[in-house]
């Protein structure tokens, strides 16, 4: 079975991890600092806070924003459920807004219609690696005294209007899961130019601990003393995984280039298939294609999907609309709220997309898609 995503590990990655294992640090040490500095530099951000996953990075963002009961978070349903869940666990109301029919990204006009005086965060998702309309969403957030969070789990290495993702929003979260554009095995990061937001995120990821004597309530307790002023969680990404991340960052541009080449080959081969739509990127967007979201006729999607699996092509569907999950259904959310996103979902199949795909692999996928579309 040819998977839809796979990590790309080389000897340099293995050597970096081996060096970290032989050092005095396995958890929080110099490799964490090095990796965070590299992420900040790569994204043109002032601060980078590493975390144990992309979900953890989202949780840090909402914690830093001070999201709580009575607040609202406007976001897209066309995403993995974590984008919404990590705000919902703070007691926020999730307000889903529809997507652009071409890109699958949050539609700024739909987001604007969903904003209320209680909106605390507007969270866009860079679906498949295509950056959201960040200028419009950031302006909308600032107009309404809210924060714009870019969920860039798919898009480290992407650019919009020449600017790297990570420099476009008030906060940007990344995922470094093995199928993503670079990996730390499990891991993620939050980047921001706002020092206060970065400080809150760092504190939340370390149990809320305060070690600065000038900030402590009882600083004279002793040299060992530390305090918790607000609750947090252990989301510390260890040194050994940060060493892998730093090594992977050295190859990010080559990863992005190979993904773009695979995308081009798929496009040329599949663009003229009846009833099929290939992925779209708007002018000014330079995606680091994490997914190749092909759209096929909705009434035949399952048959095409099953045909591809039978042919050994490990396709996936991204994503079930977030409010279709029973956890949101039980809170009163109904199907039909975001018809464009639901139509996108009903037609979508993610083809294999990762740098290790050979040209022969890509041709195998293309032939399988042609067969499936013609016969399923």
Buried (B, 14 or more C-beta within 10 A) or exposed (E): EBBBBBBBBEEEBEEBBEEBEEBEBEEBBBBBEBBBEBBBEBBBBEBBBBBBBBBBBBBBBBBBBBBEEEBBBBBBBBBBBBBBBBBBEBEBBBBBBBBBBBBBBBBBBBBBEBBEEBBBBBBBBBBBBBBBBBBBBBBBBEEBEBBBBBBBBBBBBBBBEEBBBBBBBBBBBBBBBBBBBBBBBBBBBBBBBBEEBBEBBBBBBBBBBBEEEEEBEEEEEEEEEBBEEEEBBEBBBBBBBBBBBBBBBBBBEEBBEBBBBBBEBBEEBBEEBEEBBBBBBBEEBBBBBBBBBBBBBBEBBBBBBEBBBEBEBBBBBBBBBBBBBEEBEEEEBEEEBBEBBBBBBBBBBBBBBBBBBEEEBBEBBBEBBBBBBEEB
